[in-house]
Amino acid sequence: MLQEEIFVGIRERHIKGFRGIQLLRRSLPDGVEFVTIMTFDSLAAVREFAGTDYEKAVVPPRARALLGRFDERSAHYEVVDEAR
C-alpha cells in the first residue's frame, strides 16, 4: 500500500520543493517497525504537504487501520551536512 498507493499519491501532488521519500524497516521481537523519511527544500514545502499544523503526522485512514501504532507528531530536521 505504501509504495503503490501512498507514495504515488504524494508524488502526484507535484509539491514544489518535495525531493523524495524513503521507507526504512527493522524487525523487532514483537513485530516490525517502519520509518518514513521525506525530504523537502523548505518548511514552506512541508506545510504544503502537511498543512498548517505541519508537525501532525500525515497518516491516511487506511494506513491507520493497518498499523499497530504510529507517532501522532512528526519530527523535522534541517540537513546541515551531507556526504556522498
Backbone as CSV, one residue per row, in Angstrom:
resi,resn,N_x,N_y,N_z,CA_x,CA_y,CA_z,C_x,C_y,C_z
1,MET,0.823,-1.189,0.000,0.000,0.000,0.000,0.874,1.263,0.000
2,LEU,1.931,1.270,0.802,2.792,2.461,0.855,3.373,2.792,-0.511
3,GLN,4.007,1.818,-1.114,4.695,2.082,-2.374,3.738,2.281,-3.544
4,GLU,2.659,1.512,-3.583,1.763,1.544,-4.738,0.670,2.609,-4.640
5,GLU,0.349,3.046,-3.431,-0.760,3.980,-3.264,-0.307,5.311,-2.656
6,ILE,0.246,5.215,-1.459,0.570,6.437,-0.721,1.734,7.194,-1.357
7,PHE,2.829,6.514,-1.638,3.982,7.197,-2.241,3.630,7.781,-3.607
8,VAL,2.885,7.033,-4.397,2.453,7.516,-5.710,1.573,8.749,-5.549
9,GLY,0.648,8.703,-4.596,-0.229,9.839,-4.347,0.535,11.090,-3.937
10,ILE,1.583,10.917,-3.145,2.408,12.059,-2.742,3.123,12.638,-3.958
11,ARG,3.720,11.780,-4.760,4.429,12.251,-5.970,3.476,12.962,-6.924
12,GLU,2.261,12.448,-7.055,1.289,13.031,-7.990,0.765,14.392,-7.541
13,ARG,1.026,14.775,-6.308,0.624,16.110,-5.845,1.558,17.186,-6.406
14,HIS,2.711,16.791,-6.912,3.683,17.710,-7.525,3.963,18.912,-6.620
15,ILE,4.293,18.627,-5.382,4.590,19.678,-4.413,5.949,20.280,-4.758
16,LYS,5.960,21.596,-4.999,7.216,22.276,-5.295,8.109,22.195,-4.054
17,GLY,9.303,21.664,-4.223,10.230,21.526,-3.110,10.262,20.130,-2.500
18,PHE,9.377,19.232,-2.927,9.422,17.843,-2.463,10.562,17.139,-3.179
19,ARG,11.476,16.547,-2.432,12.640,15.884,-3.023,12.491,14.378,-3.106
20,GLY,11.851,13.775,-2.139,11.711,12.320,-2.174,11.281,11.746,-0.841
21,ILE,11.087,10.428,-0.846,10.643,9.719,0.352,11.353,8.376,0.415
22,GLN,11.712,7.991,1.618,12.356,6.700,1.857,11.540,5.931,2.886
23,LEU,11.544,4.620,2.771,10.891,3.742,3.727,11.956,2.850,4.349
24,LEU,12.073,2.892,5.669,13.009,2.057,6.396,12.222,1.028,7.198
25,ARG,12.804,-0.160,7.367,12.143,-1.232,8.102,13.153,-1.944,8.986
26,ARG,12.713,-2.329,10.184,13.538,-3.179,11.031,12.646,-4.155,11.776
27,SER,13.160,-5.363,11.916,12.441,-6.399,12.647,12.726,-6.256,14.134
28,LEU,11.683,-6.401,14.923,11.768,-6.352,16.377,11.151,-7.628,16.934
29,PRO,11.460,-7.971,18.181,10.891,-9.204,18.753,9.360,-9.237,18.728
30,ASP,8.727,-8.076,18.840,7.257,-8.046,18.894,6.606,-7.534,17.608
31,GLY,7.361,-7.487,16.516,6.786,-7.041,15.249,7.812,-6.380,14.356
32,VAL,7.329,-5.551,13.473,8.178,-4.844,12.512,7.918,-3.354,12.667
33,GLU,8.981,-2.571,12.624,8.862,-1.123,12.725,9.221,-0.502,11.380
34,PHE,8.438,0.475,10.960,8.700,1.205,9.724,8.925,2.673,10.058
35,VAL,9.811,3.304,9.319,10.054,4.742,9.436,10.051,5.308,8.023
36,THR,9.352,6.407,7.820,9.425,7.098,6.534,10.217,8.385,6.737
37,ILE,11.071,8.664,5.769,11.854,9.893,5.776,11.538,10.634,4.485
38,MET,11.004,11.830,4.638,10.688,12.656,3.481,11.633,13.845,3.476
39,THR,12.065,14.244,2.294,12.937,15.411,2.191,12.272,16.479,1.333
40,PHE,12.423,17.721,1.818,11.850,18.889,1.170,12.907,19.984,1.116
41,ASP,12.755,20.905,0.191,13.664,22.047,0.070,13.451,23.092,1.150
42,SER,12.229,23.162,1.694,11.918,24.247,2.625,10.764,23.856,3.535
43,LEU,10.609,24.618,4.603,9.482,24.420,5.502,8.172,24.767,4.798
44,ALA,8.222,25.691,3.866,7.020,26.028,3.090,6.530,24.803,2.315
45,ALA,7.447,24.014,1.767,7.074,22.795,1.044,6.487,21.765,2.003
46,VAL,7.037,21.673,3.202,6.490,20.765,4.215,5.055,21.179,4.540
47,ARG,4.834,22.468,4.712,3.483,22.968,5.010,2.515,22.677,3.864
48,GLU,2.996,22.789,2.636,2.123,22.467,1.501,1.716,21.000,1.555
49,PHE,2.629,20.138,1.966,2.327,18.712,2.081,1.409,18.411,3.271
50,ALA,1.773,18.928,4.447,1.130,18.507,5.694,0.066,19.461,6.211
51,GLY,0.058,20.701,5.726,-0.917,21.668,6.211,-0.320,22.592,7.261
52,THR,-1.163,23.455,7.791,-0.726,24.464,8.755,-0.077,23.831,9.977
53,ASP,-0.706,22.794,10.539,-0.134,22.059,11.669,0.795,20.995,11.103
54,TYR,1.911,21.441,10.552,2.795,20.553,9.794,3.491,19.499,10.648
55,GLU,3.413,19.602,11.979,4.001,18.576,12.836,3.028,17.429,13.111
56,LYS,1.772,17.592,12.750,0.808,16.499,12.890,1.117,15.460,11.818
57,ALA,1.275,14.215,12.240,1.631,13.148,11.298,0.552,12.982,10.236
58,VAL,0.980,12.831,9.003,0.066,12.596,7.883,-0.010,11.086,7.679
59,VAL,-1.054,10.476,8.232,-1.251,9.028,8.136,-2.670,8.795,7.649
60,PRO,-2.829,8.389,6.392,-4.177,8.182,5.837,-4.971,7.143,6.635
61,PRO,-6.295,7.253,6.643,-7.140,6.332,7.406,-6.866,4.858,7.120
62,ARG,-6.655,4.515,5.887,-6.402,3.105,5.548,-5.110,2.609,6.175
63,ALA,-4.085,3.463,6.201,-2.820,3.092,6.838,-2.999,2.998,8.353
64,ARG,-3.773,3.921,8.930,-4.028,3.884,10.381,-4.655,2.549,10.783
65,ALA,-5.524,2.024,9.938,-6.206,0.765,10.244,-5.246,-0.422,10.249
66,LEU,-4.159,-0.331,9.496,-3.202,-1.434,9.405,-2.101,-1.378,10.451
67,LEU,-1.813,-0.192,10.952,-0.690,-0.015,11.864,-1.078,-0.336,13.309
68,GLY,-0.165,-1.006,14.013,-0.381,-1.277,15.425,-0.247,-0.010,16.252
69,ARG,0.634,0.870,15.817,0.822,2.174,16.454,1.593,3.063,15.485
70,PHE,1.534,4.366,15.734,2.317,5.327,14.958,2.442,6.606,15.763
71,ASP,3.441,7.385,15.445,3.642,8.659,16.130,2.599,9.652,15.633
72,GLU,1.962,10.327,16.555,0.955,11.337,16.208,1.599,12.622,15.692
73,ARG,2.853,12.864,16.067,3.564,14.078,15.669,4.815,13.681,14.884
74,SER,5.148,14.461,13.885,6.344,14.242,13.078,7.481,15.101,13.592
75,ALA,8.681,14.584,13.464,9.878,15.356,13.822,10.472,15.927,12.541
76,HIS,10.949,17.154,12.608,11.526,17.817,11.440,12.963,18.209,11.752
77,TYR,13.839,17.950,10.790,15.251,18.224,10.956,15.759,19.007,9.757
78,GLU,16.765,19.804,9.980,17.424,20.546,8.907,18.732,19.831,8.584
79,VAL,18.976,19.556,7.309,20.244,18.957,6.897,21.327,20.017,7.007
80,VAL,22.362,19.713,7.803,23.457,20.673,7.963,24.728,20.187,7.289
81,ASP,24.785,18.913,6.921,25.933,18.371,6.214,25.506,17.086,5.540
82,GLU,26.104,16.807,4.392,25.738,15.597,3.653,26.965,15.087,2.918
83,ALA,27.286,13.808,3.129,28.418,13.181,2.444,27.865,12.186,1.425
84,ARG,28.482,12.139,0.290,28.063,11.170,-0.762,29.242,10.366,-1.206
